[in-house]
């Protein structure tokens, strides 16, 4: 895979180390997912995301530029036509025979379309956007660790860039097909008050906990770039679990032996929400973790029921969490506004602010 970073004019105001760190994160992904012979173009901003300012308490944000909506059978067929590893084959063998989403559409962002052969591998255009705070303190070179009171920019970049690649679950995505309820150990497509866990073998093997109330595609209980909560002074390094997750989404670590032709099935739609790694300005005094969340995917030409579901996902995807003082086993942020609050979020959504 080749990640092509293009920089907004805002990046001219970034410190010297900014571009180098973003490229280092892109290089990690290029190497880890070298078997996917695709080019992914990501627009990067400093203090803004695709022209929208990043507020002072947010580390960074990301969103796919667009995507495709598929039926469950279409998604499974595309995933099975593109196995990436032994673990992925195990995962594919455990997929339900019938649609666990009860007829809902499944979202495949533009970059993942390329990985699955649904879009030309080198199709022109921007595949997604990522923006990073211009006010919060960063460590740009984490070779010798991350300075106290600063955040690992490379780790946050790995988190955000993989959201662009399709590691998301605010709407139904391939990621959800590996998430299981911690009590019933059955496939669980929806986040709730309890954490889910990720498994490739039908729930038998618990690979990693998925954060429950916060971000349904992020980890908890570990130290990883995919964590929902990131702490200052901590280095976040790409792991074998990260590679496994991306393999399951259709990105290969092995050299491909064949190239599939793009498919025209499904419908396309823009992707307007953001991933929010957020931290309050006052939190540095408490040396606490930052929160990262997920987007939603409203699509044009949807039915009224789909539109309502998309609005609910859009609301849930615009979390602006603030630091919680207790971040031991299962840290939880204090919310500036209640997540999913219809009366606070819908007016902004209708006004086009989110």
N, C-alpha and C positions, 0 to 999 in steps of 0.2 A: 504494500500500500504506500501511496505517496500523498502526504498531507501538504497541500499548498496553502500557506498562510498569506493572506493579502491584508494590508494594513490601512485602516482609515487615516485621514489626515490628523486625527486626534493623537495618534501614536507619535507624532513629531514632538509632542510635549512629554513623552514618557522618559524615564531615566535610561541611561545607556544600556543597562543590563536587561531591559524588558524584552526586546526582540530576541535576544540570545536565549533567554529562558523559555520563551514560547516555542522557539525552534527546538530546544532540547526536549521539551515535552512531545512535540510532533515527531522527533526522531525516535523516541521511545516507542510510540505507537507504530511508526513505520517498520521498526524492527520486530516488535512483538507480533504484528499482523502482516508480516512480509508476504504471506501466501496469497493475499487478496490483491490481485493485479488491477487496482483501481486508483484513480486520482480523486481526492476529496478536497474541495476548496472551501476554506473557512475564513470569513471576514472577521478581523480582530479590531477591537476598539479599546482606547485608553480612557477610562472614565465614562464610557458610553457603550451601548449595545445597539448597533444598527441605527445610530443617530439619536437614540433615546438615552438621556442621562442616567447614570447609575448613582443612586442616592448614597450619601456619606456612610451609611452603615452596612453596605453590601460589598462583599469581596469580589464577586464576579457573577456573571449571568451568561446563559447560552441558550440558543434555540435553533432547531432545524429551519431551513429556509422554506421547505415545503415537504410534501410526502404523498403517499398513496394509501388509500383505504382498501382493504381486501376482506373477503369473506374468510372464515376460519379454514375452510377447505383449500382456498387459494393460498393462504399463508403456509399451511402445513405442506402443501405440494411444493412450494418454492423452497422452504427450509430443507425438505427431504431431497430435493434435487441438487442441493448444495451442501453436503456434509463436509465438515471441516476438520474433525479429529475423532479419535476413538470415543472420547467423552461425549462429543456431539452426537455420535451415532447411538450411544446409550440413551441420551436425552430424546432423540427422535423416535426411538423404539417405544418410549413410554408415553407418547402424546395420546390424548384421548381420541377414540374413534369418532365420537360425536362432539359437536361444538360446545365447549364449556361456557362460552359467552352468550349462549341463547340467542344467536342471530345478530349480535352486535358486530359492527365492523372493527377490523384490527388495523392499527396504524403502522405504516412502514415509512420512516423518514427518508429523505432523498439520498443520503449517503448509504443507508442500508439497502435501498433499491439497487444501487450500483453493486454492492457486495453480493446480492442475491440474483444478479443478472436481469433485474427488472428495468434497468436503465443503462444506457451505454456506459462502460467503465470510465470513459474520459469525457463524458458529456460536459459541455460548457456550462458556465453559470456557477453561482455561489450555492454551496450545499448547506451552509449554516453560518451562524454568527456566534461570536464569543466576545464578551467585554469584561474588563477587569478594573477594579477600583483605582482611582488616581489619588486617593487620600489616605488609605490605610497602609500600614507599614509592611513591606515585603522583604523577604530574603530572596535575592535573584540567583545566587549561586549557592546551592545547598550541598556542594561537594564536601564541605567540612561541617555540615550540620546547619540548623536553622537558628538564627539568633533569637534570644529571649524576647518576647513581646512582638515578634514579627511572624508573618505567615509564609509558608512554603509556596511560592508562586508556581513552581513546576508541578507540585502536587495538586494545587487548585486547577491548573491548566489541564492536567490529565483528567481530572474530574469533569470539567466543563467540555472538553473536546470529545470525550466519549458520550456525553449527553447528545451532542450533535450527531454522533455516529449511530445513535439509536438506543442507548442505555437509558430507557425511560419507561414509565408505567403509569402516568396520570390518566391515560386512556388505555384501552387494551392494546398490548404490544406482545411481541415474541417473548420479551423478558418475563411477562406474567406466567408463561407456560412452565416456568421452573420454580414458582413460588407456592409454598405450602403452609397450611395452618399449623401453628405450634401445638395446638391441643388435639385436633382431629387427625393431623398428618395427611389431610386430603388437599388436593389442588385448591388454592385460594387466590382468586383473581383480584380481590379487592383488599386494599389496606384497611385496617381498623385500629381500634385502641391497642391491640396486641401486635407484636412484631411477627412477621412471617419469617420463613427461612427458605433458602434456595437449595434445590436438589435436582440432580440430573437423572435420578433413577426412580421416579415415581414417589418421592418422599421418603424413601428408606434411609438414604444417607444425607445427613445434615451438613451442608457445606459451609454456609455462613448465614447469620441473621440479617434479615432485611428490616430496615427501620419502619416502625409501624405508623405512628401518628404524623410523622414528618414527611419523608420522601420515600415513595414506594419502589424506587429503583436504587436506593442507597443502602450501604451496610451500617450495621451497628455492632458494638462489642468487639471491635478489632481496630488495628491501626492500618489504614489503607486509603489510597486516593479516592476510593469510591464511598468513603464514609459520609453519612449525613452531617456529622459534626466533626469539624477540624479544629485542632487546638494550636495556639501559637507556640513557637519554639519546638515544633515537631516536624520531622521529615517524613514525607509520605512517598513511599517507593512502590513502583509497579510490581505486582505479585503474580504468581502462577494462577491464582484464583481469578484475577482480573482478565488474564488471557483466556481462561476457560469460559468466563461469562461472555466475552466478545466472540469466541468461537461459536457459542450456542446462538448468538445473534446473526451468524453467517459470515463472520470475518475469519479468515484462515491464517494459521501460522505456518502452513505447509505450502510448498510450491504447487499451484494448481495444474491439473493435467488437461483440463478442457475449459473452454469458454462458452457460456450459455448465451443465447440470443435474448435481447430485451423482450419482455412481455408487455402487452397493452392492456392486460386485465386490471380491474380495479378502477378507482376514481382518485383523482389527485386533489390536493387542497393545501392551502397555506397554513403555516404553523406560527401562531402569533404570540404564544406565551413564552415564559422564560424559566430557566433554572436559577434559583436564588441562593447562592452561598452568602448568608447574611450574618453580620455581627454588629452589635450596637457600639457606638463610639466609646461608651463608658466601660465596655467589657474588658479592655486591655488591663485595667487595674485589677481585674479578678483573674486574669490569666486563664480565661475560659475558652471553650470550643466555639467554632463558627458553625452555622447551620447551612446546609445545602439542600435545595428542594427541586421539584420536578415541574415540567410544563404540561399543558394540555394541547389538544389539536382540533380546534373547530374547523370544519371544512365547508366550503360552499356547496350548494346543491344538496344539502342534507335534508332529511325529513324533519318535521316539527319535533318529534320525539328525540331524534338524534341531536337537534339543536339544543333542546333542553338539557340533554346529557352533556353536550359540549360546554354549555354555559356553566353547569355544575363543575365540570373538570377545569374550566378556565378559572373559576373562582378558587378552586382548591389548589390550582397551580401557581397562584400568586401569593404564596406565603412570604411574609417578611418577618422572620423570627428574630427574637432577641435573646441574648445570652441568658441561660439559667445558671444559678449559682451551684447546683448540684449536678456534676457531670461524671459520676462514677460509673456504675454498671450500665444504666440506661438513661443517659442524660436527656433532659427535655427542656426546650427553650421556653421562655416567657414570651407570649405573643403580644405584639404591638396592637394588632387587631385580631379578633377571633378568626382562625382559618375557616374559609368557606362561609363567611358572614355575608348573606345575600344583600342585606340593606347597605353594607359598606362597600361591597365590591361591584354589584350590578350597575349602579349609576356610572362608575368609571368604565365598565365594560361597554355599556351602551354608548358612552361618549367617545369610545375609541382610545381611551387612555391606557388600556391594558390589552 
